[in-house]
Amino acid sequence: MKSKRRIFFCAGTVVLLIAIAAVMMVIGRGHTLYFENTTLEYGGTTYEAPYKVVVEVNGERAASLYAKERGMATWIGQNFQMMVDITQEKGGEELRYLVNLNLPYDMDGIVVNIPAVMAGLPQEAWCSEFVQAIVEEDVEDIDLGDDLGGDGLGEDLGM
């Protein structure tokens, strides 16, 4: 009797942990979103960047972007929602939009192109993975032989 009860509780614990893991995988995935206001060419059509874009996430201003600028926000979950205020040209009227996006599961750093989203283009057009550029620095050759004098074998140190 105790053996069956023990197996039942162990199996129930495993099922409960798997269910919690599945729920957390769907709702608990964190993303870093990079909003860019850059001109995009897709399918032979050019989508121009507006003069100014203001992005609000969770009621807070996440980014205020002029053309060729990028901003950032974090989001937990797959269904992303933002308010976008767009001014097409300097001194023009500001229009407000509510935007809902489904974020990909397999990306942490997601670059969202605002002109592509506002044009209603598919995910492949507005979404790309953020890849950090590696900056290589020039390393100067150091000649230790000149600093120690002679052939660099330590003549001045009494050797």
Solvent accessible surface area in square Angstrom, and as a share of the most:
residue,aa,sasa,rsa
1,M,196,0.88
2,K,175,0.74
3,S,73,0.47
4,K,156,0.66
5,R,158,0.58
6,R,179,0.65
7,I,115,0.58
8,F,145,0.60
9,F,118,0.49
10,C,74,0.44
11,A,53,0.41
12,G,38,0.37
13,T,71,0.42
14,V,85,0.49
15,V,101,0.58
16,L,107,0.53
17,L,107,0.53
18,I,112,0.57
19,A,50,0.39
20,I,89,0.45
21,A,62,0.48
22,A,55,0.43
23,V,84,0.48
24,M,107,0.48
25,M,131,0.58
26,V,71,0.41
27,I,103,0.52
28,G,29,0.28
29,R,77,0.28
30,G,40,0.38
31,H,5,0.02
32,T,37,0.21
33,L,0,0.00
34,Y,37,0.14
35,F,0,0.00
36,E,28,0.13
37,N,0,0.00
38,T,39,0.22
39,T,68,0.40
40,L,39,0.19
41,E,124,0.56
42,Y,65,0.25
43,G,77,0.74
44,G,73,0.71
45,T,67,0.39
46,T,71,0.42
47,Y,51,0.20
48,E,123,0.55
49,A,21,0.16
50,P,7,0.04
51,Y,76,0.29
52,K,52,0.22
53,V,0,0.00
54,V,6,0.03
55,V,0,0.00
56,E,40,0.18
57,V,11,0.06
58,N,118,0.61
59,G,70,0.68
60,E,127,0.57
61,R,159,0.58
62,A,33,0.25
63,A,10,0.08
64,S,45,0.29
65,L,4,0.02
66,Y,91,0.35
67,A,50,0.39
68,K,173,0.74
69,E,75,0.34
70,R,118,0.43
71,G,13,0.12
72,M,105,0.47
73,A,14,0.11
74,T,94,0.55
75,W,39,0.14
76,I,124,0.63
77,G,9,0.09
78,Q,17,0.08
79,N,112,0.58
80,F,1,0.00
81,Q,83,0.37
82,M,3,0.01
83,M,52,0.23
84,V,0,0.00
85,D,12,0.06
86,I,7,0.03
87,T,14,0.08
88,Q,111,0.49
89,E,110,0.50
90,K,158,0.67
91,G,82,0.78
92,G,28,0.27
93,E,134,0.60
94,E,100,0.45
95,L,79,0.39
96,R,131,0.48
97,Y,87,0.33
98,L,99,0.49
99,V,15,0.09
100,N,102,0.52
101,L,17,0.08
102,N,108,0.56
103,L,7,0.03
104,P,23,0.14
105,Y,120,0.45
106,D,116,0.60
107,M,38,0.17
108,D,81,0.42
109,G,12,0.12
110,I,0,0.00
111,V,8,0.04
112,V,0,0.00
113,N,7,0.04
114,I,0,0.00
115,P,10,0.06
116,A,0,0.00
117,V,17,0.10
118,M,60,0.27
119,A,50,0.39
120,G,66,0.63
121,L,27,0.13
122,P,70,0.44
123,Q,73,0.32
124,E,135,0.60
125,A,14,0.11
126,W,17,0.06
127,C,15,0.09
128,S,58,0.37
129,E,97,0.44
130,F,67,0.28
131,V,123,0.70
132,Q,141,0.62
133,A,86,0.67
134,I,159,0.81
135,V,127,0.73
136,E,154,0.69
137,E,148,0.66
138,D,145,0.75
139,V,137,0.78
140,E,144,0.65
141,D,147,0.76
142,I,138,0.70
143,D,90,0.47
144,L,121,0.60
145,G,22,0.21
146,D,114,0.59
147,D,109,0.56
148,L,82,0.41
149,G,26,0.25
150,G,65,0.62
151,D,90,0.46
152,G,20,0.19
153,L,135,0.67
154,G,5,0.05
155,E,101,0.45
156,D,116,0.60
157,L,128,0.64
158,G,74,0.71
159,M,177,0.79
